[in-house]
Amino acid sequence: MPHRIALLQSMAVFGGVREDALGFLLGRASTVTVEPNDFFFREDDDAQCMYVLETGRAAVVKRWKGHQYLLSHMAAGDCFGEMSIMDLRHRSASVVAVERCRAIELSSASLYALYEHDLEQFTLIQMNLGREVSRRLREADERLFQ
């Protein structure tokens, strides 16, 4: 688990979060393996978790008017699925493995358990998630107007 804690600590989403809080989350996390061309999830699926990619590469894609568009690529150390955790809505895009991926699956239930266990650390993660979603929105805005 120390390498997983180090991975999370290197990410902006978990920036400033204490090691014990990360260990608490990881103790409730699952590990998933997704083969190339298989989906972590599809657009409009119900959402109960977010993912932290440990190995492999994945693509974020969105369908619009019968076409599929590539929004971004994800690599080890990237997270995805966090938006649905925050707004409790369906997935806004699909994530497909480009190569074999292993990811940490953090459920909304595990985040809620952290809320009950350590409100300060939960709040820090929520603030970091908000910043990450805002950063991605700014990037999307820039791409739209280039």
PyMOL commands that set and color helices and strands:
alter all, ss='L'
color gray80, all
select helices_A, chain A and resi 2-9+12-14+19-26+82-87+108-117+119-144
alter helices_A, ss='H'
color red, helices_A
select strands_A, chain A and resi 30-34+39-41+49-55+57-64+67-75+79-80+94-97+101-107
alter strands_A, ss='S'
color yellow, strands_A
deselect
rebuild
show_as cartoon
